[in-house]
């Protein structure tokens, strides 16, 4: 029983990080938000960015899929099954995305941080990979400088811990909140790597087509 419970918790941790990352990776490039031009976003543009990351079409699809996975593995068991259980899991997922978006928008606006990822102007795989790692830890400021990415870390861990408040007590732990926040940061890094390299990969693939 303990092994089964641990497996279910692990699955919950993984999918809670995967679903938001899938949505962000697809929605953000579609909006043209990942760019090389460092012109600062105004308040309305930052709000639109956060809204797209939280409730864009593919983000909603990811949330629905995440709720379905939780339903399939029966986590949390206390929420039951059927339509009622799925509804609780979907509402929880959407609320978590909303909290993350609100925190991200509040922090990047108040601290004048730029939430976008800017591709490297360097060449070479490792240089560009290092740039993506740096772009996850640090962020541009509205004034053109660079600083620690408070908006990213604050929203990742803040959303993880706050969204766990409505989970059963056995799952509402500091350890789980820290793991969920860390996984979100990991998927943010994966998203940045995709933003860095996918345009080049896509171009090469298109050039190979007859």
Secondary structure, 3 states (H helix, E strand, C coil): CHHHHHHHHHHHHHHHHHHHHHHHHHHHHHCCCCCCCCCCCCHHHHHHHHHHHHHCHHHHHHHHHHHHHHHHHCCCHHHCCHHHHHHHHHHHHHHHHHHHHHHHHHHHHHCCEECCCCCCCCCCHHHHHHHHHHHHHEEEECCCCEEECHHHHHHHHHHHHHHHHHCCCCCCCHHHHHHHHHHHHHHHHHHHHHHHHHHHHHHHHHHHCC
